[in-house]
Amino acid sequence: MNPETMLDILKASAAESEEKSDQIAEDFISQSLTIDEFLEQFKPSRMEMHLRKLKVDKMQELLRQRPSN
C-alpha cells in the first residue's frame, strides 16, 4: 500500500469519526440521550476524531517533506 492510499484511508476514517461524534451530539440535542450517556459517548468519540485528524496532518507533513523521485 502506498503512502497516499494510506493517507486517503486515514482521512476517511477521521471523517467517519467526526460524523459519529456529530450524531451523538444531535442525539443529545434531540433528547434521545441523557446527559450521562452523552458524556460517556461523546468525549471518547471526539478524542478519536481529533487523534485521527492529527495523524492525517502529520502524514501530510511527512509526504510533503519526502524527496520527489
CYANA upper distance limits for C-alpha pairs under 8 A (distance plus 0.5 A):
  1 MET  CA      5 THR  CA      7.04
  1 MET  CA      6 MET  CA      7.40
  2 ASN  CA      6 MET  CA      6.97
  3 PRO  CA      7 LEU  CA      6.61
  3 PRO  CA     63 LEU  CA      8.21
  4 GLU  CA      8 ASP  CA      6.75
  5 THR  CA      9 ILE  CA      6.76
  6 MET  CA     10 LEU  CA      6.65
  7 LEU  CA     11 LYS  CA      6.60
  7 LEU  CA     56 VAL  CA      7.01
  7 LEU  CA     59 MET  CA      7.31
  7 LEU  CA     60 GLN  CA      7.97
  8 ASP  CA     12 ALA  CA      6.74
  9 ILE  CA     13 SER  CA      6.65
 10 LEU  CA     14 ALA  CA      6.65
 10 LEU  CA     52 ARG  CA      7.41
 10 LEU  CA     55 LYS  CA      8.30
 10 LEU  CA     56 VAL  CA      6.82
 11 LYS  CA     15 ALA  CA      6.72
 11 LYS  CA     52 ARG  CA      8.21
 11 LYS  CA     53 LYS  CA      7.79
 11 LYS  CA     56 VAL  CA      6.77
 12 ALA  CA     16 GLU  CA      6.63
 13 SER  CA     17 SER  CA      6.73
 13 SER  CA     52 ARG  CA      7.79
 14 ALA  CA     18 GLU  CA      6.74
 14 ALA  CA     49 MET  CA      5.90
 14 ALA  CA     50 HIS  CA      8.26
 14 ALA  CA     52 ARG  CA      5.67
 14 ALA  CA     53 LYS  CA      6.28
 15 ALA  CA     19 GLU  CA      6.71
 15 ALA  CA     49 MET  CA      8.09
 16 GLU  CA     20 LYS  CA      6.71
 17 SER  CA     21 SER  CA      6.81
 17 SER  CA     45 SER  CA      7.13
 17 SER  CA     46 ARG  CA      7.86
 17 SER  CA     48 GLU  CA      7.28
 17 SER  CA     49 MET  CA      5.45
 18 GLU  CA     22 ASP  CA      6.58
 18 GLU  CA     45 SER  CA      8.37
 18 GLU  CA     46 ARG  CA      7.50
 18 GLU  CA     49 MET  CA      6.09
 19 GLU  CA     23 GLN  CA      6.59
 20 LYS  CA     24 ILE  CA      6.88
 20 LYS  CA     45 SER  CA      7.60
 21 SER  CA     25 ALA  CA      6.82
 21 SER  CA     42 PHE  CA      6.35
 21 SER  CA     45 SER  CA      5.99
 21 SER  CA     46 ARG  CA      6.30
 22 ASP  CA     26 GLU  CA      6.68
 23 GLN  CA     27 ASP  CA      6.55
 24 ILE  CA     28 PHE  CA      6.78
 24 ILE  CA     38 PHE  CA      7.30
 24 ILE  CA     41 GLN  CA      7.70
 24 ILE  CA     42 PHE  CA      6.73
 25 ALA  CA     29 ILE  CA      6.73
 25 ALA  CA     38 PHE  CA      7.80
 25 ALA  CA     42 PHE  CA      7.65
 26 GLU  CA     30 SER  CA      6.60
 27 ASP  CA     31 GLN  CA      6.66
 27 ASP  CA     32 SER  CA      5.51
 27 ASP  CA     33 LEU  CA      6.40
 28 PHE  CA     32 SER  CA      6.11
 28 PHE  CA     33 LEU  CA      5.25
 28 PHE  CA     34 THR  CA      7.20
 28 PHE  CA     35 ILE  CA      7.80
 28 PHE  CA     38 PHE  CA      6.70
 33 LEU  CA     37 GLU  CA      6.28
 33 LEU  CA     38 PHE  CA      6.47
 34 THR  CA     38 PHE  CA      6.60
 35 ILE  CA     39 LEU  CA      6.63
 36 ASP  CA     40 GLU  CA      6.58
 37 GLU  CA     41 GLN  CA      6.63
 38 PHE  CA     42 PHE  CA      6.09
 39 LEU  CA     43 LYS  CA      6.60
 40 GLU  CA     44 PRO  CA      7.91
 41 GLN  CA     45 SER  CA      6.81
 42 PHE  CA     46 ARG  CA      6.43
 43 LYS  CA     47 MET  CA      6.55
 44 PRO  CA     48 GLU  CA      6.64
 45 SER  CA     49 MET  CA      6.86
 46 ARG  CA     50 HIS  CA      6.72
 47 MET  CA     51 LEU  CA      6.63
 48 GLU  CA     52 ARG  CA      6.70
 49 MET  CA     53 LYS  CA      6.71
 50 HIS  CA     54 LEU  CA      6.57
 51 LEU  CA     55 LYS  CA      6.74
 52 ARG  CA     56 VAL  CA      6.71
 53 LYS  CA     57 ASP  CA      6.72
 54 LEU  CA     58 LYS  CA      6.72
 55 LYS  CA     59 MET  CA      6.51
 56 VAL  CA     60 GLN  CA      6.59
 57 ASP  CA     61 GLU  CA      6.71
 58 LYS  CA     62 LEU  CA      6.73
 59 MET  CA     63 LEU  CA      6.62
 60 GLN  CA     64 ARG  CA      6.68
 61 GLU  CA     65 GLN  CA      6.81
 62 LEU  CA     66 ARG  CA      6.83
